[in-house]
Amino acid sequence: MPDPQAKSALCARLAAELPIWFGRPESNAAYASGMASRDGFAALVDETPQGLIALDYHFGVTCNVWWLGVRPRCHRRGVGRALVEHASRVASGRGCRQLAVETMSPRAHSPEYDLTRMFYEAAGFRPFVEFEPEPGDFMMWMIRDLLRDLERPQPFSQAWDQSCVNRLRERWS
């Protein structure tokens, strides 16, 4: 998505639909304005944006999933997975060896973020480090090894892949 204003607007709309995950207005404003300087990719279903991922690159070898959001009605339908897979291909194409994401730690005791971590684990991420930026605010980094991705079959394979492709018409802009 090359248009910074379109990325920012989509980020703001998605964050508003996901208050359990994006419930801090000041953070949401920072995410929306931060979209302008990051690679962003939208997943379109029937020509309508249903998800957005934004990426940061570090040291030429690591790509960070800076922001990811999918409309609630599209949860568990392959949209988030498709965004992560696309990000993995883009990052690999830029020479990155790792894809990283920051999320809440299990010590945060959040059922919503338990689901988020399960999503990332299913997408090939593994826990890397836990930290506490403020007392009681337990966060963690998860890492996906992109070099290993090259050695194993792609996750979009067999029946699930065909089912997902048949359900979703995706375009990357």
C-alpha angles and dihedrals in degrees: 000000000000099000108091093200092051091049091049093048093048091048091052092049093048093046089053089055091050105052093152090062100027104035101137111090094199091052092046091053090051091049092050094049092042092059091078094072099042137076106258131187128189127205110221124201114187088351091302123114109245100167144014135202126188124196138204124194124215131192091341092279107067131060119195123207093228095181136000128176134163127188110259093239088061097049113123092017100100099261096115091043091051090051092050092047091050090049089050091054093047092048092047089049089056091052098258117153098193139039113206135189133186118218141148117294123238086250088069088072094218118152090201093053090044084064091046092054091047088053092051092045090052087051091057102266121137129198111267112170138349124215140172111220091179128015109283093006100115114190135169143194121229123197134204117199106226093188089061088051088064091054098050133054114276114263090236096077143118122002098342091056094051092045091051093046091050093050099043131050101199129185125180116220 
